Amino acid sequence: MIVEERIYTVRATMSGAFLKIVEQGGIAIQSEHLGKPFGYFSTEFGPLNQIVHLWRYENMEDRARRRAALAADPRWAPIRDQLAALIVSQENKLLVPAKFAPVG
């Protein structure tokens, strides 16, 4: 299993707007293709104005297949564009659980 960590830094004061777009339609479409998110967060301390979400995949092929399906869904394009207008930068990390601390 792998976990993808996606970190979006949004324009100042726009975290709430970003989360509202996701809540009002984005998460339903994302979940349909990517599965239930492993976590969806906003930052309160440290680097501010960040949205962090985690997605669980079986492997890289599973991730590629699911992400391609999301990108191909015509319902996703307008939501993606609304979110992109708020994003300043993005980071993606692929996390591999240590054998001694598996994720349940």
The 8 nearest C-alpha neighbors of each residue, nearest first, counted from 0:
[[1, 57, 58, 56, 95, 2, 55, 96],
 [2, 0, 95, 56, 94, 58, 55, 57],
 [3, 1, 55, 94, 54, 93, 56, 4],
 [2, 4, 93, 54, 53, 92, 94, 5],
 [3, 5, 53, 92, 91, 52, 93, 2],
 [4, 6, 91, 52, 51, 90, 3, 53],
 [7, 5, 51, 90, 89, 50, 91, 4],
 [6, 8, 89, 50, 49, 88, 9, 86],
 [7, 9, 49, 88, 87, 48, 86, 89],
 [10, 8, 86, 87, 85, 48, 49, 7],
 [9, 11, 13, 85, 87, 86, 12, 48],
 [10, 12, 13, 48, 9, 14, 47, 8],
 [11, 13, 14, 10, 48, 15, 9, 16],
 [14, 12, 16, 15, 10, 11, 9, 17],
 [15, 13, 17, 16, 48, 12, 18, 9],
 [14, 16, 18, 17, 13, 19, 12, 20],
 [15, 17, 19, 13, 14, 18, 20, 12],
 [18, 16, 14, 20, 15, 19, 13, 82],
 [17, 19, 21, 15, 20, 16, 22, 14],
 [18, 20, 22, 16, 21, 17, 23, 15],
 [21, 19, 23, 17, 18, 22, 25, 16],
 [20, 22, 25, 18, 26, 19, 23, 24],
 [21, 23, 19, 20, 24, 26, 18, 25],
 [24, 22, 20, 21, 19, 25, 26, 27],
 [25, 23, 27, 22, 21, 26, 20, 28],
 [24, 26, 21, 28, 27, 29, 22, 78],
 [25, 27, 29, 21, 28, 24, 30, 22],
 [28, 26, 30, 25, 29, 24, 31, 22],
 [27, 29, 31, 25, 30, 26, 32, 75],
 [28, 30, 26, 31, 32, 27, 33, 25],
 [31, 29, 34, 35, 33, 27, 32, 28],
 [30, 32, 28, 29, 34, 33, 27, 35],
 [33, 31, 30, 29, 65, 69, 34, 68],
 [34, 32, 30, 65, 29, 31, 35, 66],
 [35, 33, 30, 32, 31, 36, 29, 54],
 [34, 36, 30, 37, 33, 54, 31, 29],
 [37, 35, 54, 38, 53, 34, 39, 30],
 [36, 38, 53, 54, 55, 35, 39, 52],
 [37, 39, 53, 36, 52, 40, 54, 51],
 [38, 40, 52, 51, 53, 36, 37, 41],
 [41, 39, 51, 50, 52, 38, 42, 49],
 [40, 42, 50, 49, 51, 43, 14, 39],
 [43, 41, 49, 47, 44, 48, 50, 40],
 [42, 44, 47, 41, 45, 46, 48, 49],
 [45, 43, 42, 47, 46, 48, 41, 49],
 [46, 44, 47, 43, 42, 49, 48, 41],
 [47, 45, 44, 49, 48, 42, 43, 8],
 [48, 46, 49, 42, 45, 43, 44, 8],
 [49, 47, 9, 8, 14, 11, 42, 10],
 [50, 48, 8, 7, 47, 42, 41, 9],
 [49, 51, 41, 7, 40, 6, 8, 42],
 [52, 50, 6, 40, 5, 39, 41, 49],
 [51, 53, 39, 5, 38, 4, 40, 50],
 [52, 54, 4, 38, 37, 3, 36, 5],
 [55, 53, 36, 37, 3, 2, 56, 4],
 [54, 56, 2, 1, 37, 3, 53, 57],
 [57, 55, 1, 58, 62, 0, 61, 2],
 [56, 58, 0, 61, 1, 55, 59, 62],
 [59, 57, 61, 56, 60, 0, 1, 62],
 [60, 58, 62, 61, 63, 57, 56, 1],
 [61, 59, 63, 62, 58, 64, 57, 65],
 [60, 62, 64, 58, 59, 63, 57, 56],
 [61, 63, 59, 65, 60, 64, 56, 66],
 [62, 64, 60, 66, 61, 65, 67, 59],
 [65, 63, 61, 67, 62, 66, 60, 68],
 [64, 66, 68, 62, 67, 33, 63, 32],
 [67, 65, 69, 63, 68, 64, 62, 70],
 [68, 66, 70, 64, 69, 65, 63, 71],
 [67, 69, 65, 71, 66, 70, 64, 32],
 [70, 68, 66, 72, 67, 71, 32, 65],
 [69, 71, 67, 68, 72, 66, 75, 76],
 [72, 70, 68, 69, 67, 73, 75, 76],
 [71, 73, 69, 74, 75, 70, 68, 76],
 [74, 72, 75, 76, 71, 70, 77, 69],
 [75, 73, 72, 76, 77, 78, 28, 71],
 [74, 76, 78, 73, 72, 77, 79, 28],
 [75, 77, 79, 78, 73, 74, 80, 72],
 [78, 76, 80, 79, 75, 81, 74, 73],
 [79, 77, 81, 75, 80, 76, 82, 25],
 [78, 80, 76, 82, 77, 81, 75, 83],
 [79, 81, 83, 77, 78, 82, 76, 84],
 [82, 80, 78, 84, 79, 83, 77, 85],
 [81, 83, 79, 84, 80, 85, 17, 78],
 [84, 82, 80, 86, 85, 81, 79, 87],
 [83, 85, 82, 81, 86, 80, 87, 79],
 [84, 86, 83, 9, 82, 10, 87, 13],
 [87, 85, 9, 83, 88, 84, 8, 10],
 [86, 88, 9, 8, 10, 85, 89, 7],
 [89, 87, 8, 86, 7, 90, 9, 6],
 [88, 90, 7, 6, 8, 91, 87, 5],
 [91, 89, 6, 5, 7, 92, 88, 4],
 [90, 92, 5, 4, 6, 89, 93, 3],
 [93, 91, 4, 3, 94, 5, 90, 2],
 [92, 94, 3, 2, 4, 1, 95, 91],
 [93, 95, 2, 1, 3, 92, 96, 4],
 [94, 96, 1, 2, 97, 93, 0, 3],
 [97, 95, 101, 98, 94, 100, 102, 1],
 [98, 96, 100, 99, 101, 95, 102, 94],
 [97, 99, 100, 101, 96, 95, 102, 0],
 [98, 100, 97, 101, 96, 102, 95, 103],
 [101, 99, 97, 98, 102, 96, 103, 95],
 [102, 100, 96, 98, 99, 97, 103, 0],
 [101, 103, 100, 96, 0, 97, 98, 2],
 [102, 101, 100, 96, 37, 0, 55, 2]]
